Amino acid sequence: MKKPVSFSILKLLPISKGFTGKLPGFLALMLLVAGCNLFHPQDDTAIARAYNNYLYHSDIKHILPPGTSRADSAAIVQRYVDNWIRQQVYLHHAKENLDADMREFEKKVRDYQNSLIIYAYETELLRQEMDTVVSESQIVSYYENNQDDFQLKENIVKVVYLKVPLDAPNMGQVRRLYRSTDPDDLEQLEEYAVQNAASYLIDDGSWLLFSELLREIPIRTSNQESYLRNNRHVELNDDYYRYFLNIMDYKLKGSNSPLAFERDNIRKIILTQRKHQYIDQKRNNLFQHAAQNNSFETFF
C-alpha cells in the first residue's frame, strides 16, 4: 500500500495555488536524510503530490548513479521533483481546458501503448520462431507467377566500367580488356582496376539503374533509350579521369524486369507475406485457446 510521506514540507507546497515551480532548496536534502533510508523504504511512500497525482520513492530510486555524493544527490532529486510537479501542473491545466474531442488524446495514447506492446511481442516472436530461409526455387516460382508485377520503371544496364586517373599506366591494355567478354580478360582487368582505378564495376552478371551510372560517368544525353540503343563501347575523359564503359546488355523502361535485378526484392516480398501469415495464425491460435479456456465473455 503506497502512502504519502509524512514530511510537513509536502503540506507546504501550494501546488494548485501560486506555485512558482521553484521547490524549497532543502526539500531534496530532507528527502535524502529522512529516516536515512530514502531508497530503501519499508513501504513505498509518496514524496510529492500534484493535485491527485503522487510521486513515490519507487519512481525516483533509479535516478541517482552509484557513488553520487550527498550534495549532488540532493540537487538531482530536487531537480527531478521540480520537473515532475511542473509537468503535472501543466498537464492538469491542459486536461481542464480541452474540450471533449481533444480529451480523446488519452484514449489514443492508451491505444498507441497497446500497439507498441503488441509490436514488441510480435517482433520477438518472429525473431525466435519464423523461418527466414528463402530458397532459390521459391524466388524463381514467385517471379514466374507474378510477371505483371515486375515491369521496369527505369532503364537498367549490365556493364563493365572503369574510372581511372589520366596518368594511369597501360591505357592500351585497358582499351583491349574492357571490350572483352572473356572471363580471363575480365579477371586481368579487375586486377588492374584494384591497383589503379578510382572506381569500377567488373561483374557481367549485375544489373544497375542507368541513372545511377550516369552519376559516375559524364555522359550527356537527353534520351537514355536512344543512347543505349546506339552505344556499346564508350571512352570519355574530363579534367582528371578517363572513363571506360562497355554496355554489355540493357533493358528499357516498361519491359519485364530480369530475375537477377528483382531477386532481393522478391525475397523481401516472400518474407513479408510469411510474416503476415505467421502473425495471423498466431493471433487466431491465441484467440481459440482463450475461447476454449473461457478467458473472455460478452454481455450482450
Contacts in CASP RR format, 6 or more apart in sequence:
PFRMAT RR
TARGET T0000
AUTHOR 0000-0000-0000
METHOD contacts of the structure
MODEL  1
MKKPVSFSILKLLPISKGFTGKLPGFLALMLLVAGCNLFHPQDDTAIARA
YNNYLYHSDIKHILPPGTSRADSAAIVQRYVDNWIRQQVYLHHAKENLDA
DMREFEKKVRDYQNSLIIYAYETELLRQEMDTVVSESQIVSYYENNQDDF
QLKENIVKVVYLKVPLDAPNMGQVRRLYRSTDPDDLEQLEEYAVQNAASY
LIDDGSWLLFSELLREIPIRTSNQESYLRNNRHVELNDDYYRYFLNIMDY
KLKGSNSPLAFERDNIRKIILTQRKHQYIDQKRNNLFQHAAQNNSFETFF
1 43 0 8 1.000
2 43 0 8 1.000
2 44 0 8 1.000
2 45 0 8 1.000
2 46 0 8 1.000
2 54 0 8 1.000
2 56 0 8 1.000
3 43 0 8 1.000
3 44 0 8 1.000
3 45 0 8 1.000
3 46 0 8 1.000
4 10 0 8 1.000
4 45 0 8 1.000
4 46 0 8 1.000
4 49 0 8 1.000
4 54 0 8 1.000
5 34 0 8 1.000
5 45 0 8 1.000
5 46 0 8 1.000
5 47 0 8 1.000
6 45 0 8 1.000
7 30 0 8 1.000
7 31 0 8 1.000
7 34 0 8 1.000
7 47 0 8 1.000
9 24 0 8 1.000
9 26 0 8 1.000
9 27 0 8 1.000
9 30 0 8 1.000
10 46 0 8 1.000
10 47 0 8 1.000
10 48 0 8 1.000
10 49 0 8 1.000
12 24 0 8 1.000
13 19 0 8 1.000
13 23 0 8 1.000
13 48 0 8 1.000
13 49 0 8 1.000
13 85 0 8 1.000
15 49 0 8 1.000
15 50 0 8 1.000
15 51 0 8 1.000
15 85 0 8 1.000
15 88 0 8 1.000
15 89 0 8 1.000
16 51 0 8 1.000
16 89 0 8 1.000
19 85 0 8 1.000
19 89 0 8 1.000
21 82 0 8 1.000
21 85 0 8 1.000
21 86 0 8 1.000
21 89 0 8 1.000
22 82 0 8 1.000
23 78 0 8 1.000
23 81 0 8 1.000
23 82 0 8 1.000
23 85 0 8 1.000
25 78 0 8 1.000
27 77 0 8 1.000
27 78 0 8 1.000
27 81 0 8 1.000
28 73 0 8 1.000
28 74 0 8 1.000
28 75 0 8 1.000
28 76 0 8 1.000
28 77 0 8 1.000
28 78 0 8 1.000
28 81 0 8 1.000
29 74 0 8 1.000
31 38 0 8 1.000
31 47 0 8 1.000
31 74 0 8 1.000
31 77 0 8 1.000
31 81 0 8 1.000
32 38 0 8 1.000
32 70 0 8 1.000
32 73 0 8 1.000
32 74 0 8 1.000
32 77 0 8 1.000
38 57 0 8 1.000
38 77 0 8 1.000
39 57 0 8 1.000
39 61 0 8 1.000
39 64 0 8 1.000
41 57 0 8 1.000
44 56 0 8 1.000
44 57 0 8 1.000
44 58 0 8 1.000
45 56 0 8 1.000
45 57 0 8 1.000
46 54 0 8 1.000
46 55 0 8 1.000
46 56 0 8 1.000
46 57 0 8 1.000
47 55 0 8 1.000
47 56 0 8 1.000
47 57 0 8 1.000
47 60 0 8 1.000
47 81 0 8 1.000
48 54 0 8 1.000
48 55 0 8 1.000
48 81 0 8 1.000
48 84 0 8 1.000
48 85 0 8 1.000
49 55 0 8 1.000
50 84 0 8 1.000
50 85 0 8 1.000
50 88 0 8 1.000
50 89 0 8 1.000
50 92 0 8 1.000
51 88 0 8 1.000
51 89 0 8 1.000
51 92 0 8 1.000
53 88 0 8 1.000
55 81 0 8 1.000
55 84 0 8 1.000
55 85 0 8 1.000
60 77 0 8 1.000
60 80 0 8 1.000
60 81 0 8 1.000
63 76 0 8 1.000
63 77 0 8 1.000
63 80 0 8 1.000
64 73 0 8 1.000
64 76 0 8 1.000
64 77 0 8 1.000
68 76 0 8 1.000
95 103 0 8 1.000
98 105 0 8 1.000
122 279 0 8 1.000
122 282 0 8 1.000
125 278 0 8 1.000
125 279 0 8 1.000
125 282 0 8 1.000
126 275 0 8 1.000
126 278 0 8 1.000
126 279 0 8 1.000
129 278 0 8 1.000
130 274 0 8 1.000
130 275 0 8 1.000
130 278 0 8 1.000
131 274 0 8 1.000
132 271 0 8 1.000
134 267 0 8 1.000
134 270 0 8 1.000
134 271 0 8 1.000
138 270 0 8 1.000
139 259 0 8 1.000
139 263 0 8 1.000
139 266 0 8 1.000
139 267 0 8 1.000
139 270 0 8 1.000
140 259 0 8 1.000
142 266 0 8 1.000
142 269 0 8 1.000
142 270 0 8 1.000
143 150 0 8 1.000
143 259 0 8 1.000
143 262 0 8 1.000
143 266 0 8 1.000
147 256 0 8 1.000
150 256 0 8 1.000
150 257 0 8 1.000
150 262 0 8 1.000
151 254 0 8 1.000
151 255 0 8 1.000
151 256 0 8 1.000
151 257 0 8 1.000
152 251 0 8 1.000
152 252 0 8 1.000
152 253 0 8 1.000
152 254 0 8 1.000
152 255 0 8 1.000
152 256 0 8 1.000
152 257 0 8 1.000
153 253 0 8 1.000
153 254 0 8 1.000
154 209 0 8 1.000
154 210 0 8 1.000
154 211 0 8 1.000
154 253 0 8 1.000
155 209 0 8 1.000
155 210 0 8 1.000
155 211 0 8 1.000
155 224 0 8 1.000
155 225 0 8 1.000
155 228 0 8 1.000
155 250 0 8 1.000
155 251 0 8 1.000
155 252 0 8 1.000
155 253 0 8 1.000
156 207 0 8 1.000
156 208 0 8 1.000
156 209 0 8 1.000
156 210 0 8 1.000
156 250 0 8 1.000
156 251 0 8 1.000
156 257 0 8 1.000
156 258 0 8 1.000
156 261 0 8 1.000
157 207 0 8 1.000
157 208 0 8 1.000
157 209 0 8 1.000
157 210 0 8 1.000
157 213 0 8 1.000
157 228 0 8 1.000
157 247 0 8 1.000
157 249 0 8 1.000
157 250 0 8 1.000
158 204 0 8 1.000
158 205 0 8 1.000
158 206 0 8 1.000
158 207 0 8 1.000
158 208 0 8 1.000
158 247 0 8 1.000
158 248 0 8 1.000
158 249 0 8 1.000
158 250 0 8 1.000
159 201 0 8 1.000
159 208 0 8 1.000
159 213 0 8 1.000
159 245 0 8 1.000
159 246 0 8 1.000
159 247 0 8 1.000
159 248 0 8 1.000
160 178 0 8 1.000
160 186 0 8 1.000
160 189 0 8 1.000
160 201 0 8 1.000
160 202 0 8 1.000
160 204 0 8 1.000
160 244 0 8 1.000
160 245 0 8 1.000
160 246 0 8 1.000
160 248 0 8 1.000
161 200 0 8 1.000
161 201 0 8 1.000
161 202 0 8 1.000
161 213 0 8 1.000
161 216 0 8 1.000
161 217 0 8 1.000
161 243 0 8 1.000
161 244 0 8 1.000
161 245 0 8 1.000
161 246 0 8 1.000
162 174 0 8 1.000
162 178 0 8 1.000
162 189 0 8 1.000
162 193 0 8 1.000
162 197 0 8 1.000
162 199 0 8 1.000
162 200 0 8 1.000
162 202 0 8 1.000
162 243 0 8 1.000
162 244 0 8 1.000
163 197 0 8 1.000
163 198 0 8 1.000
163 199 0 8 1.000
163 200 0 8 1.000
163 216 0 8 1.000
163 217 0 8 1.000
163 241 0 8 1.000
163 242 0 8 1.000
163 243 0 8 1.000
164 174 0 8 1.000
164 193 0 8 1.000
164 196 0 8 1.000
164 197 0 8 1.000
164 198 0 8 1.000
164 241 0 8 1.000
164 242 0 8 1.000
164 244 0 8 1.000
165 196 0 8 1.000
165 198 0 8 1.000
165 240 0 8 1.000
165 241 0 8 1.000
165 242 0 8 1.000
166 237 0 8 1.000
166 240 0 8 1.000
166 241 0 8 1.000
166 242 0 8 1.000
168 174 0 8 1.000
168 196 0 8 1.000
168 197 0 8 1.000
168 242 0 8 1.000
169 196 0 8 1.000
170 192 0 8 1.000
171 242 0 8 1.000
173 192 0 8 1.000
174 189 0 8 1.000
174 192 0 8 1.000
174 244 0 8 1.000
175 235 0 8 1.000
175 244 0 8 1.000
176 185 0 8 1.000
177 185 0 8 1.000
177 186 0 8 1.000
177 188 0 8 1.000
177 189 0 8 1.000
177 192 0 8 1.000
178 189 0 8 1.000
178 233 0 8 1.000
178 244 0 8 1.000
178 245 0 8 1.000
178 246 0 8 1.000
179 233 0 8 1.000
179 246 0 8 1.000
180 186 0 8 1.000
180 189 0 8 1.000
181 204 0 8 1.000
181 248 0 8 1.000
186 202 0 8 1.000
186 204 0 8 1.000
189 202 0 8 1.000
190 200 0 8 1.000
190 202 0 8 1.000
193 200 0 8 1.000
193 202 0 8 1.000
198 241 0 8 1.000
199 216 0 8 1.000
201 208 0 8 1.000
204 248 0 8 1.000
205 260 0 8 1.000
206 260 0 8 1.000
207 251 0 8 1.000
207 258 0 8 1.000
207 260 0 8 1.000
207 261 0 8 1.000
210 224 0 8 1.000
210 228 0 8 1.000
210 250 0 8 1.000
211 224 0 8 1.000
213 245 0 8 1.000
214 221 0 8 1.000
217 234 0 8 1.000
217 236 0 8 1.000
217 243 0 8 1.000
217 245 0 8 1.000
218 236 0 8 1.000
218 238 0 8 1.000
218 243 0 8 1.000
219 227 0 8 1.000
219 234 0 8 1.000
219 236 0 8 1.000
221 227 0 8 1.000
225 252 0 8 1.000
225 253 0 8 1.000
228 247 0 8 1.000
228 250 0 8 1.000
228 252 0 8 1.000
231 247 0 8 1.000
232 246 0 8 1.000
232 247 0 8 1.000
233 245 0 8 1.000
233 246 0 8 1.000
233 247 0 8 1.000
234 243 0 8 1.000
234 244 0 8 1.000
234 245 0 8 1.000
234 246 0 8 1.000
234 247 0 8 1.000
235 242 0 8 1.000
235 243 0 8 1.000
235 244 0 8 1.000
235 245 0 8 1.000
236 242 0 8 1.000
236 243 0 8 1.000
236 245 0 8 1.000
237 243 0 8 1.000
251 257 0 8 1.000
251 258 0 8 1.000
290 296 0 8 1.000
END
